[in-house]
Amino acid sequence: MCLKYFICILLCLCTVFGVHVSNLSGACLRCLCYVAGCDMSHGCSGGYCGPFYISKLYWIDAGKPTLPNDDPERDEAFEDCARDYFCSIRVVENYMAKFGKDCNNDGVTNCFDFMMINYHGGRACSDPLFLTDHGRRWLAKFQECRF
């Protein structure tokens, strides 16, 4: 009987607070935002929106999360969610739940892997970052994060 209640409570919490992705902590999310730029005033430019610089394809792959009471099919739903810090966190969480994996083959899926997924997308995260200036900047910023 207690197990039924525990499962029910767990399901309710997941529904209310979103998905749980192992090793995707608050500190990791803050780091991912920092590495991406984390400019809270960033609107949309060049097809990327909000503090995490989320693309529309990334948002679609994440299941089109929206602000409360919004319709994912509304023309500006993507932009409004991506510009909102808390909604954009849900986008990242959903994306990592779908694409999270051990990108560097060290046996653990951790924040470094999530950063690689954010940079390359979910399907090519094992490509090295040190090959481009932009990639090297991401690596340097990631190394500044404290967990």
trRosetta pair geometry for C-beta under 8 A, 3 or more apart (Angstrom, degrees):
i j d omega theta_ij theta_ji phi_ij phi_ji
1 4 5.8 -49 -159 26 34 113
1 5 7.0 28 149 -12 64 103
2 5 5.7 -56 -153 38 38 110
2 6 6.2 41 150 -22 69 106
3 6 5.5 -52 -146 36 33 115
3 7 6.3 32 156 -17 66 105
4 7 6.0 -57 -149 37 28 108
4 8 6.3 29 153 -20 64 109
5 8 5.6 -54 -145 37 32 114
5 9 6.2 31 156 -18 66 105
6 9 5.9 -56 -147 37 28 108
6 10 6.2 29 154 -19 64 109
7 10 5.6 -54 -145 38 31 114
7 11 6.3 31 156 -18 65 106
8 11 5.9 -56 -149 37 28 110
8 12 6.4 29 153 -19 63 107
9 12 5.7 -55 -149 36 32 112
9 13 6.4 32 155 -19 66 105
10 13 5.8 -54 -148 35 30 110
10 14 6.5 28 155 -17 64 106
11 14 5.8 -55 -148 37 32 110
11 15 6.3 32 153 -20 65 107
12 15 5.7 -57 -150 36 31 112
12 16 6.2 22 157 -14 67 109
13 16 5.9 -59 -142 41 30 105
13 17 5.7 -12 174 17 69 116
14 17 6.8 -69 -122 56 20 83
14 18 7.3 -75 -169 96 54 20
14 19 6.7 34 -163 -109 95 39
14 20 6.6 -81 -112 -11 96 98
18 90 5.3 -139 -109 -122 143 91
18 93 5.4 62 150 101 134 154
18 94 7.5 -97 -165 -56 109 84
19 93 5.3 163 60 148 95 108
19 94 6.1 118 16 -91 134 57
19 97 4.5 -24 136 -68 156 152
21 24 3.8 27 86 17 109 133
21 93 5.9 -169 -3 -154 120 74
21 96 4.7 48 -146 110 171 114
21 97 5.1 -124 -79 -76 108 72
21 100 5.7 153 -160 -42 123 160
22 109 6.9 84 87 80 102 109
23 28 6.8 83 151 -46 66 162
23 108 7.4 127 -80 169 162 96
23 109 6.0 167 46 103 142 73
23 110 4.7 -103 175 -118 145 56
23 111 6.6 -133 155 -40 99 66
23 114 7.7 -169 112 -27 99 123
24 28 5.4 -122 -149 84 43 139
24 29 6.7 66 172 -56 83 89
24 92 7.9 179 -168 131 131 99
24 93 6.4 145 128 -117 147 74
24 96 5.4 119 -86 114 150 158
24 100 7.4 -93 -48 -101 124 143
24 111 7.4 131 -109 -91 50 72
24 114 6.0 123 -103 -87 94 155
25 28 4.7 103 50 5 71 100
25 29 7.1 -130 99 -3 41 86
25 111 7.5 -54 33 -69 89 116
25 147 7.5 104 60 -151 136 99
26 29 5.7 -52 -147 36 33 111
26 30 6.4 34 154 -18 66 104
27 30 5.8 -53 -149 37 31 111
27 31 6.4 33 151 -20 64 106
27 111 7.7 -63 105 -82 85 152
27 145 7.6 125 163 175 90 108
27 146 7.5 -86 -164 98 123 57
27 147 5.0 125 129 -131 140 65
28 31 5.5 -54 -149 37 33 114
28 32 6.3 36 152 -21 67 102
28 110 7.8 -144 -108 173 137 67
28 111 3.8 -144 -127 -103 109 115
28 114 6.2 67 169 54 123 149
28 147 7.0 29 -68 -114 72 112
29 32 5.6 -49 -146 34 33 112
29 33 6.4 34 153 -18 63 103
29 89 5.7 36 -167 -134 140 103
29 92 6.5 133 -130 95 95 145
29 93 7.8 -16 -97 -63 125 88
30 33 5.7 -53 -151 36 32 112
30 34 6.3 36 149 -22 65 106
30 38 7.9 37 -166 -107 58 145
30 145 7.8 148 99 -138 85 110
31 34 5.4 -52 -146 36 33 114
31 35 6.2 33 156 -19 67 105
31 111 6.0 44 71 -180 142 137
31 115 7.3 -61 124 -75 106 117
31 142 6.7 69 170 -135 112 65
31 145 3.7 40 -123 -128 117 148
31 147 7.3 -28 -43 -75 145 89
32 35 5.8 -52 -145 36 30 111
32 36 6.3 24 157 -14 63 110
32 52 6.8 14 130 -126 99 104
32 92 6.4 134 112 -158 151 150
32 111 7.3 -134 -51 -161 93 93
32 114 6.2 -66 -82 125 129 112
32 115 6.0 -152 -105 -92 80 73
32 118 5.7 151 -155 -45 109 161
33 36 5.9 -63 -148 42 29 107
33 37 7.9 -76 172 64 56 46
33 38 3.9 78 147 -93 89 104
33 51 5.3 8 -155 138 107 113
33 52 5.7 -71 -109 -83 71 78
33 85 7.9 26 -122 -144 147 94
34 38 5.0 -15 -87 -13 37 140
34 141 6.2 -170 129 169 91 111
34 144 7.5 -121 139 85 137 110
34 145 6.4 154 65 -85 141 99
35 115 5.8 19 68 -136 172 112
35 118 7.3 109 91 89 124 144
35 138 5.4 60 -177 -151 107 77
35 141 4.5 146 -117 106 66 122
35 142 5.2 25 -97 -70 131 77
35 145 7.4 -40 -50 -46 101 125
36 51 7.1 97 91 143 117 58
36 52 5.0 47 85 -153 164 47
36 53 4.8 -159 174 24 111 106
36 118 6.5 -91 -70 159 114 136
37 42 6.8 51 117 -36 129 156
37 51 7.0 -158 88 -168 81 52
37 53 5.7 73 27 -33 125 122
38 51 4.8 23 -142 -174 44 104
38 52 7.6 26 -87 -74 58 48
39 42 3.9 84 93 -31 110 110
39 51 6.0 -173 57 -117 39 65
40 51 5.4 1 -87 -79 50 118
40 85 6.5 -20 -122 -65 97 115
42 45 7.3 -93 -168 11 94 105
42 49 7.3 163 125 -166 95 40
42 50 6.2 104 88 -169 99 8
42 51 6.3 141 41 -81 113 42
42 53 7.1 -33 126 -78 155 76
42 83 7.6 -150 93 -124 64 80
43 49 6.8 -46 151 -137 44 83
43 79 7.7 13 178 -170 79 109
43 83 6.2 -5 -136 -108 49 127
44 47 7.6 -4 179 -136 98 7
44 48 6.8 174 -151 87 66 34
44 49 3.9 -23 -97 -94 90 94
44 50 7.7 6 -79 -21 72 61
44 79 5.4 -59 -46 -130 141 106
44 82 7.3 73 -88 89 100 130
44 83 7.2 -77 -47 -66 85 108
45 48 6.6 -24 69 60 57 79
47 55 5.6 19 141 -130 97 91
47 56 6.8 -84 -170 1 87 96
48 53 4.1 12 168 -171 128 79
48 54 6.5 141 -156 59 72 24
48 55 5.6 -44 -95 -75 72 68
49 53 7.2 137 53 -138 22 33
49 54 5.6 -41 62 60 77 80
49 55 8.0 132 14 -95 79 24
49 78 7.1 127 31 137 151 86
49 79 5.3 -151 -122 -131 161 63
49 82 3.6 82 96 108 114 135
49 83 5.6 -68 168 -57 106 76
50 53 6.9 -147 73 -58 62 25
50 54 5.7 2 50 18 116 100
50 81 8.0 -59 -51 111 151 49
50 82 3.9 -151 -7 149 129 72
50 83 4.4 -146 -85 -91 90 32
50 84 7.1 -48 -119 27 130 33
50 85 7.6 171 -171 -81 112 44
50 88 4.8 -174 142 -82 152 146
51 85 5.8 22 15 -104 141 81
51 88 6.2 157 48 78 89 161
52 82 7.3 -114 55 -160 95 82
52 88 4.9 173 13 165 120 126
52 89 8.0 154 -40 -73 139 45
52 91 7.2 -175 65 77 149 119
52 92 5.9 -136 -136 -61 164 121
52 118 7.5 -103 -174 -148 102 126
54 58 5.1 -131 -163 82 80 131
54 59 5.7 87 152 -56 121 94
54 82 4.3 -141 59 -133 120 115
54 88 5.9 -160 -19 -140 138 102
54 91 5.6 21 -126 121 156 153
54 92 7.8 -118 -89 -61 120 80
55 58 4.6 102 55 2 79 103
55 59 7.1 -142 96 -3 44 87
56 59 5.5 -53 -150 38 36 115
56 60 6.3 39 151 -21 68 103
56 78 5.1 21 -119 -176 85 161
57 60 5.5 -50 -146 36 33 113
57 61 6.3 35 153 -18 65 105
58 61 5.7 -56 -149 39 28 112
58 62 6.3 26 151 -18 63 110
58 91 7.0 68 128 165 97 117
58 95 6.1 -5 -176 -102 86 145
58 121 7.5 -127 -92 -116 91 83
59 62 5.6 -60 -149 39 29 112
59 64 6.2 63 149 -104 87 50
59 65 7.4 -115 -158 37 83 73
59 78 4.9 123 100 -137 165 100
59 81 6.9 123 -139 83 128 126
59 82 6.3 -75 -77 -65 131 111
59 91 5.6 -43 -113 -138 71 128
60 63 8.0 99 177 -26 29 10
60 64 6.0 15 -116 -63 47 88
60 78 8.0 -23 -50 -102 75 125
61 95 6.0 61 103 -118 102 90
61 98 6.5 -165 158 89 89 156
61 99 7.4 19 154 -35 128 124
61 122 6.7 -168 163 7 148 136
62 65 6.2 -53 124 -3 111 99
62 90 7.8 122 158 126 129 67
62 91 4.6 84 112 -159 168 65
62 92 7.5 -29 -114 -53 145 15
62 94 3.9 98 -170 92 88 115
62 95 4.2 -48 -88 -59 102 81
62 98 6.9 -151 -109 9 47 134
63 94 5.0 -107 26 178 113 144
63 98 7.8 170 -31 -49 99 135
64 72 3.8 73 147 -156 127 137
64 77 7.1 36 -174 120 99 129
64 78 7.4 -69 -135 -84 80 83
65 72 7.7 129 74 -96 1 114
65 81 5.8 154 100 -163 78 148
65 87 6.2 179 122 -169 111 82
65 90 4.5 -160 168 117 167 119
65 91 5.4 -141 42 -75 121 67
65 94 6.0 173 -35 -9 121 149
66 70 3.7 -137 161 79 127 113
66 71 7.0 148 -118 54 174 9
66 72 5.2 -134 -44 -76 123 72
66 74 8.0 87 -129 35 140 110
66 77 5.0 -43 -114 -168 114 109
66 80 7.5 34 -154 83 79 109
66 81 5.3 -106 -127 -69 40 128
66 87 7.0 -26 172 -149 20 128
67 70 4.6 75 60 -15 79 133
67 77 7.8 -144 19 -149 84 73
67 80 5.7 -68 -11 130 126 114
67 81 5.7 -151 -34 -87 74 74
67 84 6.1 93 -86 8 106 162
67 87 5.4 -55 -78 -81 67 145
70 74 6.3 -99 -179 28 90 137
70 77 5.3 148 153 -126 123 98
70 80 6.7 -168 -122 87 159 138
70 81 7.4 -156 73 -59 156 100
71 74 4.5 104 73 -28 94 100
71 77 6.2 -110 86 -78 52 138
72 77 5.2 175 -135 132 33 158
73 77 7.1 63 43 2 18 147
74 77 4.3 112 63 -43 90 103
76 79 5.0 -58 -163 47 73 112
76 80 5.4 73 138 -26 92 104
77 80 6.0 -59 -143 39 26 109
77 81 6.3 21 161 -14 64 110
78 81 6.2 -66 -151 40 25 105
78 82 6.0 16 161 -14 66 115
79 82 5.9 -60 -140 41 26 107
79 83 6.1 21 163 -16 64 112
80 83 6.2 -61 -145 38 24 107
80 84 6.6 19 157 -17 61 111
80 87 7.6 7 123 78 69 166
81 84 5.9 -65 -151 36 31 107
81 87 4.0 -125 -155 146 73 134
81 88 6.6 142 147 -66 70 60
81 90 7.7 -78 -172 64 114 111
81 91 6.5 120 139 -52 116 121
82 87 7.3 -80 -48 104 20 107
82 88 5.3 73 -147 -95 41 103
82 91 6.7 12 -96 -17 70 165
83 88 7.4 165 30 -49 9 121
84 87 3.9 54 81 22 115 112
84 88 6.2 171 80 -16 55 87
85 88 5.9 -62 -146 38 23 109
85 89 6.6 30 153 -25 62 102
86 89 5.5 -43 -151 26 35 115
86 90 7.0 38 149 -17 61 98
87 90 5.6 -50 -159 32 39 114
87 91 6.8 45 143 -22 65 99
88 91 5.2 -42 -151 29 42 118
88 92 6.6 42 150 -17 67 100
89 92 5.7 -53 -150 38 35 110
89 93 6.2 37 151 -20 67 106
90 93 5.5 -51 -142 38 33 113
90 94 6.2 32 158 -18 66 106
91 94 6.0 -59 -150 38 26 108
91 95 6.2 25 154 -19 63 110
92 95 5.6 -56 -145 38 30 113
92 96 6.2 25 158 -16 66 108
92 118 7.4 -2 -134 -96 105 112
93 96 5.9 -59 -146 40 27 106
93 97 6.3 31 153 -23 64 105
94 97 5.6 -51 -148 32 32 114
94 98 6.5 25 154 -14 63 107
95 98 5.9 -62 -154 39 30 108
95 99 6.0 -21 167 24 69 113
95 117 7.4 161 135 139 105 122
95 122 6.8 -142 179 -61 89 121
96 99 6.5 -73 -123 60 27 78
96 100 4.4 51 177 -62 72 108
96 114 5.5 -1 -116 -125 128 106
96 117 6.6 120 -107 90 76 152
97 100 6.4 1 -90 0 15 117
98 122 6.6 -31 105 -124 95 160
99 117 5.5 147 115 -156 117 131
99 121 7.7 -99 -163 162 164 54
99 122 2.7 -91 -134 -134 150 122
99 123 7.3 -83 -137 -47 122 53
99 125 7.6 134 155 -32 112 132
100 109 5.6 85 164 176 98 141
100 113 7.0 82 -158 120 73 120
100 114 6.7 -14 -117 -91 94 84
100 117 6.7 -70 -100 -46 48 167
101 109 6.0 -104 -171 -105 16 124
101 113 6.7 -137 88 179 41 133
101 117 7.6 124 37 -78 73 124
101 125 6.9 152 64 52 96 140
102 105 6.0 98 132 -89 109 31
102 106 6.6 -146 -168 44 112 60
102 107 6.6 60 -141 -59 154 3
102 108 6.4 125 -112 73 112 23
102 109 4.8 -101 -68 -73 69 75
102 113 5.8 -83 -126 -102 33 148
103 112 7.7 -136 55 119 111 81
103 113 4.4 155 12 -136 99 82
103 116 4.2 -158 97 89 167 147
103 117 6.5 -152 -56 -51 137 79
103 125 3.8 -87 -113 126 127 110
103 126 5.1 -165 -170 -80 74 59
104 112 6.5 -27 3 121 136 122
104 113 6.5 -129 7 -85 88 83
104 116 7.0 164 -41 -34 93 161
104 126 7.0 156 -83 -128 39 73
105 126 7.5 41 -24 -125 97 118
108 113 7.8 -157 110 -18 64 130
109 113 5.0 -86 -150 60 63 159
109 114 7.8 85 170 -46 84 81
110 113 5.7 108 52 12 48 100
110 114 7.3 -95 124 -2 34 95
111 114 5.3 -52 -145 38 40 114
111 115 6.3 45 153 -23 68 101
111 145 7.5 -123 136 110 145 152
111 147 6.7 -170 13 -90 153 138
112 115 5.7 -52 -152 33 31 113
112 116 6.6 33 149 -18 63 104
112 142 6.9 95 -115 169 71 140
113 116 5.5 -53 -151 36 35 113
113 117 6.4 36 150 -20 66 103
113 125 6.8 60 -167 152 72 141
114 117 5.5 -50 -147 36 34 114
114 118 6.4 39 151 -22 64 102
115 118 5.6 -50 -149 34 33 113
115 119 6.4 29 153 -18 64 106
115 138 6.9 158 170 165 110 111
115 142 5.2 61 -156 -107 168 136
116 119 5.8 -57 -148 37 31 110
116 120 6.0 -7 168 13 69 113
116 125 4.3 94 127 -172 103 95
116 126 7.4 53 161 -78 141 26
116 129 7.1 -122 -112 -46 82 114
117 120 6.7 -70 -129 55 23 84
117 121 7.1 -46 -172 134 58 12
117 122 5.6 29 -158 -97 103 56
117 125 4.6 -24 -83 -98 61 136
119 125 7.7 108 60 -129 85 74
119 129 6.3 4 132 -101 168 113
119 135 6.8 88 -176 -116 144 80
119 138 5.6 86 -94 173 132 172
120 123 7.9 -124 132 65 97 52
120 124 4.5 -121 162 91 119 87
120 125 4.9 167 64 -99 126 46
120 126 8.0 -104 75 25 168 33
120 127 5.4 146 -113 44 145 109
121 124 5.8 40 66 34 94 92
121 125 7.3 -138 78 -62 42 76
122 125 6.8 -21 -146 -37 26 112
124 127 5.3 10 156 -10 96 117
127 131 7.8 -65 163 18 94 134
128 131 5.6 104 91 -21 99 101
128 135 7.4 88 131 162 62 149
129 132 7.4 -78 -175 43 52 83
129 135 3.4 -171 -174 -179 70 106
129 136 6.7 158 137 -64 89 38
129 138 5.7 -104 -164 72 140 114
129 139 5.0 155 103 -50 134 109
130 135 6.2 -114 -50 115 14 117
130 136 5.7 64 -132 -86 54 85
130 139 6.5 7 -76 -18 75 160
131 135 6.1 31 50 50 64 152
132 135 4.3 94 57 7 87 105
132 136 6.8 -151 91 -7 46 84
133 136 5.7 -57 -149 36 31 111
133 137 6.5 34 152 -22 65 103
134 137 5.7 -51 -153 31 32 113
134 138 6.7 33 150 -18 63 102
135 138 5.6 -51 -152 33 35 112
135 139 6.5 36 151 -18 66 103
136 139 5.5 -50 -148 36 35 114
136 140 6.3 37 153 -20 66 105
137 140 5.7 -54 -147 37 31 111
137 141 6.3 29 155 -16 65 107
138 141 5.9 -58 -147 40 30 108
138 142 6.2 32 154 -23 65 107
139 142 5.7 -55 -146 34 29 112
139 143 6.5 30 155 -21 64 105
140 143 5.8 -55 -151 33 30 112
140 144 7.0 34 149 -23 61 102
141 144 5.6 -52 -159 26 38 115
141 145 7.5 52 145 -34 62 91
142 145 5.8 -37 -166 6 43 117
